[in-house]
Amino acid sequence: MVEVFKTNVKQHHDAEHLVRLIHENFVDYRANFDLHDCDNILRVKSNTGIVHAACLVSLLQSCGFEAEILPDEVNLLVT
């Protein structure tokens, strides 16, 4: 499963630090940032199941950053 978050991370060194933290704390996750996107996207993929969004948001908040799940565009078009 993949979850996509809007963040306020703007610096590459912050993104690299957060990706390291995510990989250390959630060994089954693969994460990356797209800081060129207007929403400073964080993408997280779980190799074993669901992504625990609340835990990721909490981790980013503990580092002084904000994150929120972006709604799935496919679901927005259907409803």
N, CA, C and O atoms as a printed pandas DataFrame, in Angstrom:
     atom_number atom_name residue_name chain_id  residue_number  x_coord  y_coord  z_coord
0              1         N          MET        A               1    0.841   -1.178    0.000
1              2        CA          MET        A               1    0.000    0.000    0.000
2              3         C          MET        A               1    0.886    1.241    0.000
3              4         O          MET        A               1    1.967    1.245    0.589
4              5         N          VAL        A               2    0.421    2.280   -0.659
5              6        CA          VAL        A               2    1.128    3.561   -0.709
6              7         C          VAL        A               2    0.228    4.637   -0.116
7              8         O          VAL        A               2   -0.966    4.693   -0.408
8              9         N          GLU        A               3    0.813    5.484    0.714
9             10        CA          GLU        A               3    0.100    6.636    1.263
10            11         C          GLU        A               3    0.883    7.881    0.880
11            12         O          GLU        A               3    2.114    7.876    0.893
12            13         N          VAL        A               4    0.166    8.955    0.536
13            14        CA          VAL        A               4    0.791   10.202    0.102
14            15         C          VAL        A               4    0.372   11.304    1.065
15            16         O          VAL        A               4   -0.804   11.457    1.396
16            17         N          PHE        A               5    1.376   12.073    1.506
17            18        CA          PHE        A               5    1.157   13.121    2.489
18            19         C          PHE        A               5    1.585   14.479    1.939
19            20         O          PHE        A               5    2.578   14.585    1.219
20            21         N          LYS        A               6    0.835   15.498    2.283
21            22        CA          LYS        A               6    1.233   16.890    2.055
22            23         C          LYS        A               6    2.028   17.298    3.292
23            24         O          LYS        A               6    1.591   17.050    4.416
24            25         N          THR        A               7    3.206   17.929    3.096
25            26        CA          THR        A               7    4.032   18.325    4.232
26            27         C          THR        A               7    4.474   19.778    4.095
27            28         O          THR        A               7    4.261   20.421    3.067
28            29         N          ASN        A               8    5.089   20.269    5.152
29            30        CA          ASN        A               8    5.699   21.598    5.104
30            31         C          ASN        A               8    7.229   21.497    5.082
31            32         O          ASN        A               8    7.918   22.470    5.390
32            33         N          VAL        A               9    7.750   20.344    4.724
33            34        CA          VAL        A               9    9.198   20.142    4.598
34            35         C          VAL        A               9    9.654   20.839    3.322
35            36         O          VAL        A               9    9.096   20.607    2.249
36            37         N          LYS        A              10   10.659   21.685    3.438
37            38        CA          LYS        A              10   11.110   22.453    2.275
38            39         C          LYS        A              10   12.585   22.223    1.942
39            40         O          LYS        A              10   12.995   22.421    0.798
40            41         N          GLN        A              11   13.368   21.818    2.905
41            42        CA          GLN        A              11   14.816   21.666    2.714
42            43         C          GLN        A              11   15.181   20.201    2.465
43            44         O          GLN        A              11   14.650   19.294    3.106
44            45         N          HIS        A              12   16.098   19.991    1.521
45            46        CA          HIS        A              12   16.509   18.631    1.189
46            47         C          HIS        A              12   17.161   17.930    2.371
47            48         O          HIS        A              12   16.948   16.733    2.565
48            49         N          HIS        A              13   17.948   18.644    3.163
49            50        CA          HIS        A              13   18.591   17.987    4.300
50            51         C          HIS        A              13   17.558   17.541    5.331
51            52         O          HIS        A              13   17.750   16.512    5.980
52            53         N          ASP        A              14   16.468   18.289    5.497
53            54        CA          ASP        A              14   15.389   17.869    6.397
54            55         C          ASP        A              14   14.689   16.623    5.844
55            56         O          ASP        A              14   14.388   15.690    6.589
56            57         N          ALA        A              15   14.437   16.619    4.547
57            58        CA          ALA        A              15   13.784   15.465    3.911
58            59         C          ALA        A              15   14.652   14.219    4.061
59            60         O          ALA        A              15   14.141   13.144    4.377
60            61         N          GLU        A              16   15.947   14.353    3.840
61            62        CA          GLU        A              16   16.855   13.201    3.974
62            63         C          GLU        A              16   16.862   12.681    5.405
63            64         O          GLU        A              16   16.838   11.471    5.630
64            65         N          HIS        A              17   16.895   13.591    6.372
65            66        CA          HIS        A              17   16.863   13.190    7.785
66            67         C          HIS        A              17   15.562   12.449    8.114
67            68         O          HIS        A              17   15.584   11.413    8.778
68            69         N          LEU        A              18   14.438   12.983    7.647
69            70        CA          LEU        A              18   13.146   12.355    7.929
70            71         C          LEU        A              18   13.028   10.985    7.270
71            72         O          LEU        A              18   12.479   10.061    7.871
72            73         N          VAL        A              19   13.530   10.837    6.057
73            74        CA          VAL        A              19   13.492    9.531    5.390
74            75         C          VAL        A              19   14.310    8.524    6.192
75            76         O          VAL        A              19   13.885    7.383    6.368
76            77         N          ARG        A              20   15.481    8.938    6.679
77            78        CA          ARG        A              20   16.287    8.034    7.523
78            79         C          ARG        A              20   15.507    7.618    8.770
79            80         O          ARG        A              20   15.492    6.442    9.133
80            81         N          LEU        A              21   14.860    8.585    9.423
81            82        CA          LEU        A              21   14.068    8.276   10.616
82            83         C          LEU        A              21   12.929    7.312   10.308
83            84         O          LEU        A              21   12.681    6.368   11.058
84            85         N          ILE        A              22   12.245    7.557    9.209
85            86        CA          ILE        A              22   11.142    6.671    8.822
86            87         C          ILE        A              22   11.657    5.261    8.590
87            88         O          ILE        A              22   11.057    4.296    9.063
88            89         N          HIS        A              23   12.764    5.133    7.866
89            90        CA          HIS        A              23   13.311    3.803    7.572
90            91         C          HIS        A              23   13.820    3.114    8.838
91            92         O          HIS        A              23   13.742    1.890    8.939
92            93         N          GLU        A              24   14.334    3.870    9.797
93            94        CA          GLU        A              24   14.799    3.291   11.065
94            95         C          GLU        A              24   13.635    2.827   11.931
95            96         O          GLU        A              24   13.713    1.782   12.577
96            97         N          ASN        A              25   12.557    3.606   11.943
97            98        CA          ASN        A              25   11.416    3.309   12.813
98            99         C          ASN        A              25   10.385    2.379   12.195
99           100         O          ASN        A              25    9.628    1.721   12.909
100          101         N          PHE        A              26   10.355    2.324   10.882
101          102        CA          PHE        A              26    9.380    1.494   10.162
102          103         C          PHE        A              26   10.154    0.717    9.094
103          104         O          PHE        A              26   10.223    1.141    7.941
104          105         N          VAL        A              27   10.724   -0.400    9.478
105          106        CA          VAL        A              27   11.657   -1.112    8.588
106          107         C          VAL        A              27   10.994   -1.645    7.323
107          108         O          VAL        A              27   11.686   -1.915    6.341
108          109         N          ASP        A              28    9.685   -1.802    7.319
109          110        CA          ASP        A              28    8.971   -2.308    6.145
110          111         C          ASP        A              28    8.518   -1.191    5.205
111          112         O          ASP        A              28    7.894   -1.467    4.181
112          113         N          TYR        A              29    8.820    0.056    5.537
113          114        CA          TYR        A              29    8.396    1.190    4.720
114          115         C          TYR        A              29    9.539    1.667    3.830
115          116         O          TYR        A              29   10.711    1.576    4.194
116          117         N          ARG        A              30    9.177    2.168    2.675
117          118        CA          ARG        A              30   10.095    2.894    1.784
118          119         C          ARG        A              30    9.482    4.264    1.589
119          120         O          ARG        A              30    8.322    4.381    1.196
120          121         N          ALA        A              31   10.254    5.296    1.861
121          122        CA          ALA        A              31    9.736    6.658    1.823
122          123         C          ALA        A              31   10.598    7.541    0.931
123          124         O          ALA        A              31   11.800    7.320    0.782
124          125         N          ASN        A              32    9.956    8.547    0.342
125          126        CA          ASN        A              32   10.695    9.565   -0.408
126          127         C          ASN        A              32    9.871   10.845   -0.455
127          128         O          ASN        A              32    8.645   10.828   -0.340
128          129         N          PHE        A              33   10.580   11.947   -0.627
129          130        CA          PHE        A              33    9.956   13.256   -0.735
130          131         C          PHE        A              33   10.045   13.756   -2.163
131          132         O          PHE        A              33   10.986   13.436   -2.889
132          133         N          ASP        A              34    9.056   14.543   -2.558
133          134        CA          ASP        A              34    9.095   15.303   -3.803
134          135         C          ASP        A              34    8.940   16.767   -3.418
135          136         O          ASP        A              34    7.827   17.287   -3.334
136          137         N          LEU        A              35   10.070   17.424   -3.186
137          138        CA          LEU        A              35   10.042   18.818   -2.750
138          139         C          LEU        A              35    9.806   19.782   -3.902
139          140         O          LEU        A              35    9.651   20.984   -3.688
140          141         N          HIS        A              36    9.779   19.257   -5.129
141          142        CA          HIS        A              36    9.465   20.098   -6.287
142          143         C          HIS        A              36    7.955   20.242   -6.472
143          144         O          HIS        A              36    7.497   21.141   -7.177
144          145         N          ASP        A              37    7.193   19.370   -5.849
145          146        CA          ASP        A              37    5.739   19.439   -5.887
146          147         C          ASP        A              37    5.273   20.571   -4.971
147          148         O          ASP        A              37    5.900   20.826   -3.943
148          149         N          CYS        A              38    4.206   21.239   -5.323
149          150        CA          CYS        A              38    3.710   22.365   -4.525
150          151         C          CYS        A              38    3.284   21.945   -3.118
151          152         O          CYS        A              38    3.224   22.783   -2.219
152          153         N          ASP        A              39    2.990   20.666   -2.917
153          154        CA          ASP        A              39    2.580   20.156   -1.607
154          155         C          ASP        A              39    3.714   19.489   -0.843
155          156         O          ASP        A              39    3.483   18.903    0.214
156          157         N          ASN        A              40    4.949   19.570   -1.367
157          158        CA          ASN        A              40    6.106   18.952   -0.698
158          159         C          ASN        A              40    5.780   17.521   -0.269
159          160         O          ASN        A              40    5.833   17.175    0.911
160          161         N          ILE        A              41    5.450   16.722   -1.245
161          162        CA          ILE        A              41    4.900   15.386   -1.062
162          163         C          ILE        A              41    5.864   14.431   -0.366
163          164         O          ILE        A              41    7.055   14.390   -0.675
164          165         N          LEU        A              42    5.326   13.669    0.574
165          166        CA          LEU        A              42    5.996   12.512    1.156
166          167         C          LEU        A              42    5.210   11.289    0.703
167          168         O          LEU        A              42    4.011   11.183    0.964
168          169         N          ARG        A              43    5.888   10.366    0.023
169          170        CA          ARG        A              43    5.265    9.098   -0.381
170          171         C          ARG        A              43    5.842    7.992    0.482
171          172         O          ARG        A              43    7.056    7.891    0.655
172          173         N          VAL        A              44    4.964    7.169    1.018
173          174        CA          VAL        A              44    5.406    6.061    1.859
174          175         C          VAL        A              44    4.731    4.793    1.367
175          176         O          VAL        A              44    3.508    4.726    1.241
176          177         N          LYS        A              45    5.557    3.787    1.090
177          178        CA          LYS        A              45    5.050    2.483    0.650
178          179         C          LYS        A              45    5.376    1.458    1.719
179          180         O          LYS        A              45    6.497    1.402    2.223
180          181         N          SER        A              46    4.390    0.654    2.056
181          182        CA          SER        A              46    4.596   -0.454    2.979
182          183         C          SER        A              46    4.747   -1.733    2.169
183          184         O          SER        A              46    3.907   -2.054    1.328
184          185         N          ASN        A              47    5.819   -2.451    2.432
185          186        CA          ASN        A              47    6.061   -3.710    1.724
186          187         C          ASN        A              47    5.236   -4.859    2.279
187          188         O          ASN        A              47    5.150   -5.920    1.661
188          189         N          THR        A              48    4.619   -4.649    3.457
189          190        CA          THR        A              48    3.923   -5.757    4.104
190          191         C          THR        A              48    2.442   -5.513    4.371
191          192         O          THR        A              48    1.758   -6.412    4.860
192          193         N          GLY        A              49    1.932   -4.333    4.065
193          194        CA          GLY        A              49    0.522   -4.076    4.356
194          195         C          GLY        A              49    0.217   -2.608    4.370
195          196         O          GLY        A              49    0.665   -1.861    3.501
196          197         N          ILE        A              50   -0.556   -2.184    5.369
197          198        CA          ILE        A              50   -1.014   -0.812    5.418
198          199         C          ILE        A              50    0.069    0.127    5.949
199          200         O          ILE        A              50    0.992   -0.296    6.645
200          201         N          VAL        A              51   -0.063    1.390    5.611
201          202        CA          VAL        A              51    0.795    2.444    6.137
202          203         C          VAL        A              51    0.061    3.062    7.326
203          204         O          VAL        A              51   -1.089    3.480    7.197
204          205         N          HIS        A              52    0.707    3.118    8.457
205          206        CA          HIS        A              52    0.101    3.686    9.659
206          207         C          HIS        A              52    0.306    5.203    9.644
207          208         O          HIS        A              52    1.283    5.726   10.179
208          209         N          ALA        A              53   -0.641    5.879    9.020
209          210        CA          ALA        A              53   -0.524    7.311    8.770
210          211         C          ALA        A              53   -0.378    8.113   10.055
211          212         O          ALA        A              53    0.439    9.032   10.113
212          213         N          ALA        A              54   -1.142    7.790   11.071
213          214        CA          ALA        A              54   -1.086    8.558   12.319
214          215         C          ALA        A              54    0.305    8.487   12.947
215          216         O          ALA        A              54    0.777    9.473   13.514
216          217         N          CYS        A              55    0.955    7.348   12.853
217          218        CA          CYS        A              55    2.313    7.199   13.393
218          219         C          CYS        A              55    3.305    8.050   12.609
219          220         O          CYS        A              55    4.201    8.658   13.193
220          221         N          LEU        A              56    3.148    8.094   11.293
221          222        CA          LEU        A              56    4.044    8.911   10.472
222          223         C          LEU        A              56    3.834   10.397   10.740
223          224         O          LEU        A              56    4.801   11.149   10.860
224          225         N          VAL        A              57    2.585   10.819   10.834
225          226        CA          VAL        A              57    2.282   12.217   11.136
226          227         C          VAL        A              57    2.885   12.585   12.488
227          228         O          VAL        A              57    3.462   13.661   12.640
228          229         N          SER        A              58    2.752   11.703   13.460
229          230        CA          SER        A              58    3.303   11.936   14.793
230          231         C          SER        A              58    4.828   12.043   14.751
231          232         O          SER        A              58    5.406   12.901   15.418
232          233         N          LEU        A              59    5.475   11.187   13.981
233          234        CA          LEU        A              59    6.930   11.225   13.849
234          235         C          LEU        A              59    7.374   12.564   13.258
235          236         O          LEU        A              59    8.308   13.185   13.766
236          237         N          LEU        A              60    6.714   13.009   12.191
237          238        CA          LEU        A              60    7.066   14.294   11.589
238          239         C          LEU        A              60    6.810   15.440   12.560
239          240         O          LEU        A              60    7.607   16.375   12.641
240          241         N          GLN        A              61    5.702   15.373   13.297
241          242        CA          GLN        A              61    5.393   16.420   14.263
242          243         C          GLN        A              61    6.446   16.480   15.362
243          244         O          GLN        A              61    6.792   17.566   15.826
244          245         N          SER        A              62    6.956   15.337   15.780
245          246        CA          SER        A              62    7.982   15.310   16.825
246          247         C          SER        A              62    9.278   15.965   16.353
247          248         O          SER        A              62   10.115   16.355   17.167
248          249         N          CYS        A              63    9.436   16.082   15.046
249          250        CA          CYS        A              63   10.607   16.739   14.458
250          251         C          CYS        A              63   10.312   18.184   14.060
251          252         O          CYS        A              63   11.166   18.862   13.488
252          253         N          GLY        A              64    9.093   18.653   14.366
253          254        CA          GLY        A              64    8.739   20.043   14.095
254          255         C          GLY        A              64    8.113   20.293   12.735
255          256         O          GLY        A              64    8.066   21.433   12.274
256          257         N          PHE        A              65    7.630   19.234   12.085
257          258        CA          PHE        A              65    7.025   19.374   10.756
258          259         C          PHE        A              65    5.561   18.961   10.790
259          260         O          PHE        A              65    5.109   18.284   11.714
260          261         N          GLU        A              66    4.835   19.380    9.768
261          262        CA          GLU        A              66    3.429   19.026    9.629
262          263         C          GLU        A              66    3.249   18.090    8.442
263          264         O          GLU        A              66    3.985   18.163    7.458
264          265         N          ALA        A              67    2.266   17.219    8.550
265          266        CA          ALA        A              67    1.929   16.303    7.454
266          267         C          ALA        A              67    0.450   15.964    7.550
267          268         O          ALA        A              67   -0.116   15.847    8.637
268          269         N          GLU        A              68   -0.156   15.810    6.380
269          270        CA          GLU        A              68   -1.552   15.368    6.328
270          271         C          GLU        A              68   -1.727   14.493    5.098
271          272         O          GLU        A              68   -1.089   14.702    4.066
272          273         N          ILE        A              69   -2.592   13.525    5.229
273          274        CA          ILE        A              69   -2.850   12.615    4.112
274          275         C          ILE        A              69   -3.529   13.379    2.992
275          276         O          ILE        A              69   -4.484   14.123    3.216
276          277         N          LEU        A              70   -3.025   13.184    1.784
277          278        CA          LEU        A              70   -3.709   13.731    0.615
278          279         C          LEU        A              70   -4.794   12.748    0.192
279          280         O          LEU        A              70   -4.554   11.541    0.144
280          281         N          PRO        A              71   -5.980   13.254   -0.112
281          282        CA          PRO        A              71   -7.049   12.346   -0.535
282          283         C          PRO        A              71   -6.701   11.691   -1.863
283          284         O          PRO        A              71   -6.016   12.272   -2.704
284          285         N          ASP        A              72   -7.177   10.497   -2.026
285          286        CA          ASP        A              72   -6.968    9.737   -3.257
286          287         C          ASP        A              72   -7.802   10.364   -4.369
287          288         O          ASP        A              72   -9.028   10.418   -4.272
288          289         N          GLU        A              73   -7.143   10.840   -5.426
289          290        CA          GLU        A              73   -7.861   11.521   -6.516
290          291         C          GLU        A              73   -8.856   10.620   -7.227
291          292         O          GLU        A              73   -9.886   11.090   -7.709
292          293         N          VAL        A              74   -8.559    9.345   -7.295
293          294        CA          VAL        A              74   -9.482    8.409   -7.958
294          295         C          VAL        A              74  -10.801    8.387   -7.200
295          296         O          VAL        A              74  -11.869    8.422   -7.811
296          297         N          ASN        A              75  -10.735    8.328   -5.853
297          298        CA          ASN        A              75  -11.951    8.313   -5.065
298          299         C          ASN        A              75  -12.714    9.631   -5.175
299          300         O          ASN        A              75  -13.944    9.636   -5.128
300          301         N          LEU        A              76  -12.007   10.734   -5.320
301          302        CA          LEU        A              76  -12.678   12.015   -5.457
302          303         C          LEU        A              76  -13.462   12.100   -6.758
303          304         O          LEU        A              76  -14.529   12.712   -6.807
304          305         N          LEU        A              77  -12.934   11.488   -7.810
305          306        CA          LEU        A              77  -13.612   11.529   -9.096
306          307         C          LEU        A              77  -14.837   10.636   -9.121
307          308         O          LEU        A              77  -15.800   10.923   -9.832
308          309         N          VAL        A              78  -14.814    9.569   -8.361
309          310        CA          VAL        A              78  -15.920    8.611   -8.354
310          311         C          VAL        A              78  -17.078    9.127   -7.503
311          312         O          VAL        A              78  -18.236    8.906   -7.858
312          313         N          THR        A              79  -16.804    9.797   -6.405
313          314        CA          THR        A              79  -17.873   10.201   -5.483
314          315         C          THR        A              79  -18.531   11.479   -5.883
315          316         O          THR        A              79  -19.446   11.941   -5.203
